[in-house]
Amino acid sequence: MSHDLVARIFLPAFTNPHLAKLDDAAIFDTQGRLAFTTDSYVVTPIFFPGGDIGKLAVCGTVNDLAMMGAVPLYLTLSFIIEEGLPEDELQAIVDSAQTAAADAGAMIVAGDTKVVPHGSADRLFVNTSGIGTVPPQIDISGSNARVGDKVILSGTIGDHGIAVLSQREGLRFSTTLQSDCASLDKMVAQMLEVSSNIHCLRDPTRGGLATTLNEIAAQSRVGIRIEEDRIPVRHEVRAACDMLGFDPLYVANEGKLVAMVAAEDAERVLGAIRRNNLGREAAIIGEVTAGRAGRVVMKTSIGASRIVDMLVGDILPRIC
């Protein structure tokens, strides 16, 4: 039955010369430096406005590569399936994953499938790995932020977390709110075309923008100052956060990036982001400072200063 499942569901969706051999590993030739990443996805529900666990797994893995300036090449997908998952739902998730991989120009070259008894998992978990090539002139890292760099955010924050929560809890909005789940590799490529002074890239997923900025500040041993009025937040997200007592700064995203860019190139990079459909609401939201290393400070809308700490706990579990 497992062989039949693989033959009917996975091979037709992901077929390529590497995968079709059905060996224990894929062998491929490449040149230059490699970026390698792995991740696991346990989001609930597995279908949500704007995506599903298959699209999320591929986009999330592609984005982890892109945040290092890498061009995604090859992915692996492993599915842990709870007994009783309807096959049409699995098929929809597989198709969604393949569409996302094709959009990113990546091939799914290996994978694994396990079925566990009912009650041993929560419908479906997905584990991924990804490999991409990094051009020799690229040096992007969370430890590379420099004093004077501008902080660029590629768009509105909190869309994914609130979209998933709305599906989970049955919340309704006057307008459609969807997850921002998307691959950012093409956006990053456009940014790198206009500047070689992009020092740091990060996608603010679990823990949101605030946690990501704290991670970068700690890794680079710098201070970061942002301005609340410059951070784009959708009305629906802000309203939901106000109602539930959440701070949008800590809500997860799956299709946004934060960039630390040399001041002289910031406007040029911002323009490149805005030319991408996923970055039309991008903004420069602050700068890297020589203040206390590891500290993030925000100028609030009323002109006061607030320390933005790392997220403690998990306000929205099972979000990715």
Residue frames relative to the residue before (quaternion, step in Angstrom):
aa qw qx qy qz dx dy dz
M 1.0000 0.0000 0.0000 0.0000 0.00 0.00 0.00
S 0.6329 0.5233 -0.3341 0.4625 3.59 1.05 -0.72
H 0.6404 0.5119 -0.3217 0.4737 3.58 0.99 -0.85
D 0.6506 0.5169 -0.3133 0.4597 3.56 0.99 -0.83
L 0.6333 0.5327 -0.3264 0.4568 3.58 1.02 -0.83
V 0.6527 0.5065 -0.3078 0.4718 3.58 0.93 -0.91
A 0.6846 0.5011 -0.2884 0.4440 3.56 0.89 -0.95
R 0.7326 0.4399 -0.2409 0.4601 3.59 0.97 -0.81
I 0.7802 0.3650 -0.1703 0.4785 3.58 0.95 -0.88
F 0.8111 0.3559 -0.1690 0.4324 3.56 0.53 -1.20
L 0.6880 0.5007 -0.3142 0.4209 3.60 0.75 -0.93
P 0.6649 0.4854 -0.3442 0.4516 3.67 0.82 -0.75
A 0.6780 0.4990 -0.3014 0.4477 3.61 1.02 -0.72
F 0.8171 0.3059 -0.1208 0.4734 3.56 0.80 -1.03
T 0.3350 0.8054 -0.4627 0.1583 3.60 1.23 -0.06
N 0.2189 0.7102 -0.6494 0.1612 3.53 -1.09 0.93
P 0.7083 -0.4905 0.2752 0.4266 3.63 -1.14 0.40
H 0.6415 0.5237 -0.3357 0.4489 3.61 1.04 -0.64
L 0.7229 0.4499 -0.2476 0.4623 3.55 0.83 -1.02
A 0.6246 0.5976 -0.3374 0.3726 3.56 1.01 -0.84
K 0.5900 0.5850 -0.3704 0.4154 3.62 1.15 -0.46
L 0.2214 -0.8179 0.5004 0.1780 3.58 1.22 -0.51
D 0.3057 0.7380 -0.5330 0.2790 3.56 1.01 0.85
D 0.6585 -0.5161 0.3721 0.4020 3.57 -1.30 0.09
A 0.7844 0.0653 -0.0508 0.6147 3.60 1.24 -0.25
A 0.4159 -0.6780 0.5434 0.2684 3.55 -1.25 0.48
I 0.1728 -0.7636 0.6154 0.0914 3.57 -1.06 0.83
F 0.1153 0.7946 -0.5865 0.1068 3.57 -0.84 0.97
D 0.4074 -0.6943 0.5453 0.2337 3.52 -1.28 0.54
T 0.1012 0.7793 -0.6149 0.0663 3.55 -1.07 0.74
Q 0.2772 -0.7449 0.5824 0.1707 3.55 -1.29 0.26
G 0.7498 0.4045 -0.2851 0.4392 3.54 -1.24 0.45
R 0.7057 -0.4353 0.3465 0.4387 3.54 -1.35 -0.23
L 0.2713 -0.7630 0.5695 0.1413 3.55 -1.15 0.71
A 0.1833 -0.7114 0.6611 0.1524 3.53 -1.26 0.59
F 0.0729 -0.7998 0.5958 -0.0033 3.56 -0.94 0.92
T 0.0417 0.8089 -0.5832 0.0621 3.59 -0.86 0.92
T 0.0863 -0.7723 0.6246 0.0775 3.55 -1.28 0.35
D 0.0171 0.7958 -0.6034 0.0487 3.57 -1.14 0.62
S 0.2092 -0.7486 0.6112 0.1492 3.55 -1.33 0.25
Y 0.1925 -0.7975 0.5693 0.0535 3.56 -1.07 0.82
V 0.0020 -0.8154 0.5733 -0.0806 3.53 -0.71 1.18
V 0.2084 0.8340 -0.4943 0.1294 3.58 1.23 0.44
T 0.0436 -0.7704 0.6348 0.0401 3.53 -1.16 0.66
P 0.4941 -0.2449 -0.8232 0.1346 1.59 -1.60 1.93
I 0.5928 -0.6027 0.4000 0.3540 3.58 -1.22 0.40
F 0.6993 0.2661 -0.2355 0.6203 3.58 1.34 -0.12
F 0.0759 0.7903 -0.6011 0.0909 3.56 -0.90 0.94
P 0.6718 -0.4994 0.3321 0.4348 3.63 -1.15 0.37
G 0.8148 0.2250 -0.1887 0.4999 3.57 -0.65 1.12
G 0.8393 -0.0377 0.0222 0.5419 3.60 1.18 0.01
D 0.2274 -0.7254 0.6250 0.1773 3.51 -1.37 -0.31
I 0.7326 -0.4523 0.2784 0.4257 3.55 -1.28 0.17
G 0.6166 0.5515 -0.3499 0.4395 3.60 1.13 -0.54
K 0.6669 0.4738 -0.2861 0.4989 3.56 0.89 -0.94
L 0.6432 0.5404 -0.3178 0.4397 3.57 0.95 -0.90
A 0.6655 0.5178 -0.3072 0.4412 3.59 0.90 -0.93
V 0.6917 0.4634 -0.2850 0.4750 3.57 0.88 -0.90
C 0.6795 0.4868 -0.3036 0.4574 3.59 0.81 -0.95
G 0.6528 0.5248 -0.3225 0.4410 3.57 0.94 -0.82
T 0.6741 0.4846 -0.2903 0.4759 3.57 1.00 -0.81
V 0.6250 0.5246 -0.3256 0.4778 3.57 1.00 -0.81
N 0.6779 0.5009 -0.2984 0.4478 3.58 0.93 -0.88
D 0.6086 0.5414 -0.3600 0.4549 3.59 1.04 -0.65
L 0.6456 0.4872 -0.3131 0.4978 3.59 1.08 -0.69
A 0.6677 0.5246 -0.3042 0.4318 3.56 0.88 -0.97
M 0.6361 0.5475 -0.3342 0.4288 3.60 1.05 -0.69
M 0.6602 0.4346 -0.3087 0.5291 3.58 1.31 -0.09
G 0.5527 -0.6106 0.3847 0.4168 3.57 1.31 0.08
A 0.4749 0.6963 -0.4220 0.3341 3.58 1.27 0.20
V 0.3721 -0.6686 0.5970 0.2410 3.52 -1.30 0.55
P 0.3655 -0.7594 0.4839 0.2359 3.64 -0.46 1.11
L 0.1412 -0.8069 0.5718 0.0463 3.57 -0.95 0.93
Y 0.8345 0.0170 0.0793 0.5450 3.55 0.58 -1.20
L 0.1044 -0.7830 0.6125 0.0300 3.53 -1.11 0.85
T 0.1671 -0.7164 0.6531 0.1798 3.53 -1.35 0.31
L 0.1157 -0.7704 0.6238 0.0630 3.55 -1.19 0.65
S 0.0330 -0.7764 0.6292 0.0109 3.56 -0.89 0.96
F 0.1954 -0.8015 0.5624 0.0558 3.54 -0.83 1.10
I 0.1031 -0.7386 0.6632 0.0631 3.56 -0.96 0.96
I 0.0853 -0.8478 0.5220 -0.0396 3.54 -0.22 1.38
E 0.3438 -0.7191 0.5641 0.2157 3.54 -0.88 0.93
E 0.5644 -0.5992 0.4578 0.3359 3.54 -1.00 0.89
G 0.7564 0.3632 -0.2807 0.4659 3.56 -0.88 0.98
L 0.4701 0.6510 -0.4685 0.3684 3.61 1.21 -0.10
P 0.4528 -0.6968 0.4728 0.2932 3.62 -0.68 0.99
E 0.5160 -0.6777 0.4269 0.3036 3.55 -0.90 0.94
D 0.6243 0.5376 -0.3650 0.4337 3.61 1.02 -0.62
E 0.6180 0.5196 -0.3486 0.4760 3.61 1.12 -0.55
L 0.6322 0.5157 -0.3257 0.4778 3.58 1.00 -0.81
Q 0.6462 0.5220 -0.3224 0.4539 3.58 0.95 -0.84
A 0.6494 0.5150 -0.3177 0.4606 3.59 0.95 -0.85
I 0.6591 0.5030 -0.3054 0.4683 3.59 0.99 -0.81
V 0.6391 0.5164 -0.3190 0.4724 3.59 0.98 -0.83
D 0.6585 0.5035 -0.3099 0.4656 3.59 0.91 -0.91
S 0.6451 0.5224 -0.3152 0.4600 3.58 0.99 -0.83
A 0.6448 0.5188 -0.3166 0.4636 3.58 0.99 -0.83
Q 0.6730 0.4927 -0.3065 0.4587 3.58 0.91 -0.86
T 0.6232 0.5317 -0.3405 0.4614 3.59 1.01 -0.75
A 0.6660 0.4961 -0.3034 0.4672 3.59 0.93 -0.87
A 0.6485 0.5112 -0.3200 0.4645 3.60 0.99 -0.80
A 0.6582 0.5079 -0.3104 0.4610 3.57 0.94 -0.87
D 0.6316 0.5343 -0.3303 0.4544 3.59 1.00 -0.79
A 0.7145 0.4288 -0.2433 0.4964 3.58 1.10 -0.70
G 0.4644 -0.6977 0.4343 0.3299 3.59 1.26 -0.08
A 0.5293 0.6185 -0.4063 0.4150 3.58 1.20 0.51
M 0.2964 -0.7415 0.5750 0.1781 3.56 -1.21 0.58
I 0.3331 -0.6987 0.5963 0.2128 3.53 -1.09 0.79
V 0.0744 -0.8762 0.4756 -0.0243 3.56 -0.09 1.33
A 0.7946 0.0795 -0.0698 0.5979 3.61 1.22 -0.08
G 0.0931 0.8006 -0.5885 0.0643 3.54 -1.23 0.38
D 0.2099 -0.7476 0.6138 0.1423 3.52 -1.35 -0.05
T 0.1459 -0.7808 0.6032 0.0720 3.55 -1.19 0.61
K 0.0298 0.7721 -0.6341 0.0302 3.56 -0.90 0.96
V 0.1716 -0.7492 0.6313 0.1034 3.55 -1.08 0.82
V 0.1179 -0.7992 0.5885 0.0332 3.57 -0.76 1.07
P 0.6409 -0.5555 0.3571 0.3912 3.60 -1.13 0.55
H 0.6439 -0.5166 0.4057 0.3924 3.52 -1.25 0.52
G 0.7746 0.2980 -0.2507 0.4983 3.56 -0.83 1.03
S 0.6256 0.5501 -0.3399 0.4364 3.59 1.26 -0.17
A 0.7609 0.1207 -0.0940 0.6305 3.59 1.30 -0.19
D 0.4456 -0.6647 0.5186 0.3012 3.56 -1.27 -0.01
R 0.8181 -0.2701 0.0770 0.5019 3.52 0.22 1.43
L 0.7747 -0.2803 0.2300 0.5180 3.61 0.44 -1.15
F 0.0566 -0.7465 0.6624 0.0281 3.55 -1.04 0.92
V 0.1418 -0.7868 0.5972 0.0641 3.58 -1.12 0.71
N 0.1177 -0.7645 0.6309 0.0596 3.55 -0.98 0.94
T 0.1048 -0.8161 0.5680 0.0165 3.57 -0.96 0.87
S 0.0612 -0.7178 0.6817 0.1277 3.47 -1.44 0.20
G 0.0703 -0.8072 0.5852 0.0311 3.57 -1.18 0.49
I 0.1216 -0.7695 0.6246 0.0539 3.52 -1.14 0.78
G 0.0645 0.7836 -0.6160 0.0493 3.56 -1.05 0.82
T 0.4539 -0.6696 0.5153 0.2830 3.54 -1.26 0.36
V 0.2282 -0.7648 0.5922 0.1107 3.54 -1.08 0.83
P 0.4368 -0.6987 0.4948 0.2761 3.63 -0.63 1.06
P 0.6122 -0.6216 0.3436 0.3475 3.61 -0.97 0.79
Q 0.6960 0.4843 -0.2942 0.4410 3.62 1.04 -0.63
I 0.5819 0.6102 -0.3673 0.3927 3.60 1.24 -0.19
D 0.0765 0.7679 -0.6325 0.0659 3.56 -0.95 0.97
I 0.1733 0.7888 -0.5546 0.2005 3.54 0.22 1.35
S 0.1828 0.7786 -0.5757 0.1702 3.56 -0.80 1.03
G 0.5877 -0.5784 0.4402 0.3554 3.54 -1.23 0.49
S 0.6722 0.4821 -0.2927 0.4796 3.58 1.24 -0.29
N 0.6115 0.6095 -0.3248 0.3862 3.60 1.28 0.04
A 0.4082 0.7098 -0.4908 0.2976 3.63 1.19 0.04
R 0.1483 -0.8094 0.5671 0.0361 3.57 -0.92 0.95
V 0.6025 -0.5577 0.4249 0.3814 3.55 -1.14 0.64
G 0.7472 0.3415 -0.2853 0.4936 3.56 -0.83 1.03
D 0.5068 0.6408 -0.4293 0.3850 3.59 1.20 -0.32
K 0.3668 -0.6869 0.5788 0.2421 3.53 -1.19 0.62
V 0.3311 -0.7230 0.5757 0.1902 3.56 -1.14 0.75
I 0.0760 -0.8052 0.5881 -0.0049 3.56 -0.59 1.19
L 0.1403 -0.7589 0.6330 0.0616 3.56 -0.99 0.95
S 0.4167 -0.7748 0.4224 0.2182 3.59 -0.70 1.06
G 0.8219 -0.1273 0.0668 0.5512 3.62 1.17 -0.07
T 0.7920 -0.3289 0.2319 0.4591 3.55 -1.33 -0.25
I 0.3238 -0.7599 0.5373 0.1703 3.55 -1.09 0.74
G 0.7825 0.3985 -0.2682 0.3962 3.54 -1.31 0.46
D 0.4279 0.7364 -0.4538 0.2620 3.60 1.24 -0.14
H 0.6888 0.4920 -0.2997 0.4401 3.58 0.82 -0.98
G 0.6853 0.5082 -0.3011 0.4260 3.56 0.76 -1.01
I 0.7042 0.4457 -0.2756 0.4791 3.58 0.86 -0.89
A 0.6133 0.5395 -0.3582 0.4521 3.63 1.05 -0.64
V 0.6648 0.4816 -0.3016 0.4849 3.58 0.95 -0.87
L 0.6529 0.5116 -0.3154 0.4609 3.58 0.94 -0.87
S 0.6394 0.5317 -0.3355 0.4427 3.60 0.97 -0.80
Q 0.6543 0.4889 -0.3113 0.4858 3.59 1.02 -0.75
R 0.6667 0.5196 -0.2954 0.4452 3.57 0.98 -0.88
E 0.8022 0.3097 -0.1279 0.4942 3.57 0.89 -0.96
G 0.4972 -0.6878 0.4161 0.3265 3.60 1.25 0.02
L 0.3100 0.7504 -0.5246 0.2561 3.58 1.09 0.65
R 0.1658 -0.7830 0.5933 0.0862 3.57 -1.10 0.68
F 0.1550 -0.7809 0.6011 0.0694 3.56 -1.08 0.82
S 0.5985 -0.5833 0.4089 0.3666 3.57 -1.21 0.48
T 0.7543 0.1946 -0.1478 0.6093 3.59 1.23 -0.42
T 0.6072 -0.5808 0.4006 0.3653 3.55 -1.25 0.42
L 0.0881 -0.7714 0.6295 0.0308 3.55 -0.85 1.03
Q 0.0405 -0.8134 0.5798 -0.0217 3.55 -0.70 1.12
S 0.6053 -0.5260 0.4485 0.3948 3.51 -1.26 0.42
D 0.4110 -0.7014 0.5262 0.2494 3.56 -1.17 0.62
C 0.2364 0.8186 -0.4956 0.1688 3.58 1.31 0.27
A 0.2953 0.7361 -0.5489 0.2640 3.59 -0.57 1.20
S 0.4592 -0.6457 0.5313 0.2999 3.55 -1.27 0.45
L 0.2617 -0.8065 0.5220 0.0920 3.55 -0.89 1.02
D 0.3595 0.7753 -0.4703 0.2201 3.61 1.24 0.11
K 0.6657 0.4922 -0.3135 0.4652 3.60 0.96 -0.78
M 0.6138 0.5361 -0.3442 0.4662 3.59 1.05 -0.70
V 0.6594 0.5032 -0.3086 0.4655 3.56 0.91 -0.92
A 0.6313 0.5314 -0.3351 0.4547 3.59 0.97 -0.80
Q 0.6524 0.5057 -0.3108 0.4712 3.59 0.99 -0.80
M 0.6284 0.5275 -0.3291 0.4675 3.58 1.06 -0.73
L 0.6938 0.4819 -0.2797 0.4563 3.56 0.89 -0.92
E 0.5727 0.5893 -0.3775 0.4269 3.59 1.19 -0.41
V 0.7652 0.3751 -0.1943 0.4859 3.60 1.06 -0.71
S 0.8130 0.1343 -0.0745 0.5617 3.62 1.19 -0.22
S 0.2217 -0.7372 0.6228 0.1397 3.51 -1.18 0.74
N 0.6093 0.5603 -0.3336 0.4511 3.58 1.31 0.22
I 0.3642 0.6750 -0.5384 0.3491 3.55 1.02 0.86
H 0.2047 -0.8455 0.4871 0.0771 3.55 -0.30 1.27
C 0.8129 0.0439 0.0296 0.5800 3.57 1.03 -0.76
L 0.0206 -0.7577 0.6522 0.0115 3.54 -1.14 0.79
R 0.1037 0.7814 -0.6115 0.0682 3.57 -1.06 0.70
D 0.2787 -0.7326 0.5864 0.2044 3.59 -1.04 0.70
P 0.3351 -0.7882 0.4876 0.1694 3.59 -0.58 1.17
T 0.0060 0.8362 -0.5457 0.0540 3.57 0.31 1.29
R 0.8340 0.0170 -0.0008 0.5515 3.60 -0.65 -1.05
G 0.7483 0.3107 -0.2696 0.5203 3.56 -0.78 1.06
G 0.3851 -0.7934 0.4166 0.2206 3.55 1.32 -0.15
L 0.7943 -0.3200 0.2413 0.4566 3.52 -1.38 -0.22
A 0.6547 0.5402 -0.3261 0.4162 3.58 0.88 -0.91
T 0.6793 0.4849 -0.2939 0.4659 3.57 0.86 -0.93
T 0.6399 0.5330 -0.3228 0.4497 3.57 0.96 -0.84
L 0.6709 0.4904 -0.3046 0.4654 3.60 0.89 -0.89
N 0.6360 0.5160 -0.3299 0.4695 3.58 1.03 -0.71
E 0.6288 0.5308 -0.3337 0.4598 3.58 1.00 -0.75
I 0.6736 0.4891 -0.2954 0.4688 3.57 0.90 -0.93
A 0.6486 0.5231 -0.3230 0.4487 3.59 0.92 -0.90
A 0.6715 0.4887 -0.2965 0.4716 3.58 1.00 -0.81
Q 0.6653 0.5088 -0.3084 0.4511 3.58 0.90 -0.91
S 0.7588 0.3867 -0.1926 0.4875 3.58 0.92 -0.95
R 0.3348 -0.7662 0.4826 0.2605 3.60 1.29 -0.19
V 0.5060 0.6003 -0.4383 0.4376 3.54 0.89 1.07
G 0.4356 -0.6247 0.5552 0.3342 3.51 -1.36 -0.01
I 0.1547 -0.7665 0.6140 0.1073 3.58 -1.22 0.42
R 0.0804 -0.7845 0.6143 0.0281 3.55 -0.94 0.92
I 0.0451 -0.7961 0.6033 -0.0117 3.56 -0.81 1.05
E 0.3322 -0.7293 0.5636 0.2001 3.57 -1.31 0.33
E 0.5004 -0.6987 0.4315 0.2743 3.56 -0.68 1.14
D 0.6830 0.5151 -0.2959 0.4250 3.58 0.89 -0.92
R 0.6704 0.5001 -0.3048 0.4555 3.59 1.18 -0.37
I 0.5958 0.5822 -0.3616 0.4187 3.60 1.23 -0.27
P 0.3087 -0.7787 0.5134 0.1865 3.62 -0.51 1.11
V 0.0526 0.7725 -0.6283 0.0756 3.56 -0.87 1.06
R 0.4369 -0.6919 0.5044 0.2756 3.59 -0.83 0.94
H 0.6126 -0.5701 0.4043 0.3691 3.55 -1.16 0.69
E 0.6548 0.5260 -0.3224 0.4366 3.60 0.92 -0.87
V 0.6551 0.5067 -0.3061 0.4695 3.57 1.00 -0.83
R 0.6629 0.4960 -0.3129 0.4655 3.57 0.90 -0.89
A 0.6553 0.5149 -0.3150 0.4541 3.59 0.95 -0.85
A 0.6584 0.5003 -0.3108 0.4686 3.59 0.94 -0.87
C 0.6560 0.5079 -0.3137 0.4619 3.58 0.97 -0.83
D 0.6332 0.5224 -0.3311 0.4653 3.58 1.00 -0.78
M 0.6760 0.5054 -0.2911 0.4504 3.56 0.96 -0.89
L 0.7690 0.3813 -0.1792 0.4807 3.57 0.97 -0.91
G 0.4882 -0.6816 0.4209 0.3462 3.58 1.27 -0.15
F 0.4553 0.6661 -0.4585 0.3724 3.58 1.15 0.62
D 0.3296 -0.6805 0.6101 0.2368 3.53 -1.34 0.34
P 0.4702 -0.7014 0.4492 0.2919 3.64 -0.62 1.05
L 0.5724 0.6137 -0.3794 0.3895 3.59 1.13 -0.55
Y 0.7475 0.3977 -0.2024 0.4920 3.58 1.16 -0.57
V 0.5461 0.6242 -0.3958 0.3943 3.61 1.26 0.03
A 0.5585 -0.6771 0.3847 0.2857 3.56 -0.93 1.00
N 0.1435 -0.7405 0.6517 0.0800 3.50 -1.31 0.63
E 0.1314 -0.8017 0.5760 0.0912 3.59 -1.17 0.48
G 0.7659 0.2836 -0.2039 0.5399 3.59 1.21 0.26
K 0.5821 0.5453 -0.3775 0.4705 3.54 1.13 0.71
L 0.1362 -0.7770 0.6050 0.1077 3.56 -1.25 0.38
V 0.2612 -0.6994 0.6412 0.1775 3.49 -1.39 0.45
A 0.0720 -0.8055 0.5882 0.0071 3.57 -0.88 0.97
M 0.2039 -0.7241 0.6457 0.1310 3.52 -1.14 0.80
V 0.0195 0.8333 -0.5402 0.1159 3.55 -0.36 1.32
A 0.5710 -0.5850 0.4498 0.3597 3.56 -1.04 0.79
A 0.6031 -0.6259 0.3596 0.3394 3.56 -0.90 0.98
E 0.6747 0.5210 -0.3101 0.4209 3.60 0.93 -0.83
D 0.7318 0.3916 -0.2322 0.5071 3.60 1.22 -0.40
A 0.4270 0.7608 -0.4339 0.2249 3.57 1.25 -0.23
E 0.6866 0.4757 -0.3002 0.4605 3.62 0.81 -0.90
R 0.6345 0.5264 -0.3309 0.4592 3.57 1.05 -0.73
V 0.6659 0.4820 -0.2987 0.4849 3.58 0.96 -0.83
L 0.6162 0.5422 -0.3384 0.4602 3.58 1.02 -0.79
G 0.6471 0.5183 -0.3172 0.4605 3.59 0.97 -0.82
A 0.6434 0.5190 -0.3214 0.4618 3.58 1.00 -0.81
I 0.6438 0.5116 -0.3218 0.4693 3.58 0.98 -0.79
R 0.6917 0.4901 -0.2891 0.4447 3.58 0.86 -0.92
R 0.6124 0.5422 -0.3579 0.4505 3.60 1.16 -0.40
N 0.6121 0.5022 -0.3485 0.5017 3.57 1.26 -0.24
N 0.5678 -0.6333 0.4016 0.3396 3.60 -0.92 0.86
L 0.6797 0.4937 -0.2918 0.4574 3.57 1.12 -0.62
G 0.7544 0.4105 -0.1991 0.4719 3.58 1.22 -0.25
R 0.2906 0.8102 -0.4777 0.1759 3.57 1.17 0.36
E 0.7365 0.3771 -0.2238 0.5150 3.59 1.15 -0.53
A 0.2784 0.7852 -0.5069 0.2212 3.58 1.21 0.45
A 0.0127 -0.7994 0.6001 -0.0256 3.55 -1.17 0.63
I 0.4185 -0.6182 0.5907 0.3062 3.51 -1.33 0.43
I 0.1138 -0.8551 0.5055 0.0159 3.58 -0.42 1.21
G 0.8206 -0.0830 0.0565 0.5626 3.61 1.19 -0.04
E 0.3362 -0.7323 0.5497 0.2203 3.54 -1.25 -0.42
V 0.5155 -0.6026 0.5147 0.3259 3.51 -1.36 0.34
T 0.1352 -0.8218 0.5530 0.0234 3.56 -0.83 1.02
A 0.5242 -0.6088 0.4925 0.3347 3.53 -1.38 0.12
G 0.3433 0.7560 -0.4887 0.2677 3.56 1.23 0.39
R 0.7966 -0.2906 0.2042 0.4892 3.54 -1.29 -0.20
A 0.4788 -0.6926 0.4614 0.2796 3.58 -0.74 1.08
G 0.8165 0.2528 -0.2053 0.4767 3.52 -0.95 0.95
R 0.6385 0.5329 -0.3300 0.4466 3.61 1.23 -0.07
V 0.1703 -0.7548 0.6283 0.0807 3.55 -1.06 0.90
V 0.0652 -0.7971 0.6002 -0.0120 3.56 -0.78 1.09
M 0.1438 -0.7945 0.5855 0.0728 3.57 -0.99 0.83
K 0.3331 -0.6854 0.6119 0.2117 3.52 -1.05 0.88
T 0.3100 -0.7913 0.4996 0.1675 3.56 -0.48 1.18
S 0.6921 -0.4921 0.3384 0.4054 3.56 -1.30 0.23
I 0.6948 0.4298 -0.2816 0.5033 3.60 1.21 -0.35
G 0.6362 -0.5902 0.3079 0.3899 3.58 1.27 0.28
A 0.5440 0.6003 -0.4108 0.4183 3.60 1.25 0.04
S 0.3992 -0.6835 0.5475 0.2714 3.57 -1.31 0.14
R 0.0748 -0.7957 0.6011 -0.0030 3.54 -0.97 0.93
I 0.3782 -0.6954 0.5582 0.2486 3.56 -0.96 0.85
V 0.2107 -0.7652 0.5998 0.1015 3.57 -0.86 1.03
D 0.1829 -0.8240 0.5317 0.0705 3.56 -0.28 1.29
M 0.6289 -0.4730 0.4516 0.4205 3.50 -1.39 0.07
L 0.5583 -0.5970 0.4555 0.3528 3.58 -1.12 0.66
V 0.1658 -0.7510 0.6323 0.0937 3.54 -1.03 0.88
G 0.7851 0.1856 -0.1684 0.5664 3.59 -0.62 1.10
D 0.4081 -0.6813 0.5496 0.2594 3.55 -1.28 -0.32
I 0.2576 -0.8160 0.4954 0.1498 3.57 -0.10 1.27
L 0.7826 0.1653 -0.0820 0.5946 3.58 1.13 -0.66
P 0.1330 -0.8236 0.5460 0.0765 3.63 0.12 1.18
R 0.8262 0.2232 -0.1800 0.4849 3.56 -1.35 0.44
I 0.3256 0.7752 -0.4730 0.2634 3.56 0.94 0.92
C 0.7904 0.1141 -0.0644 0.5984 3.58 1.25 -0.33
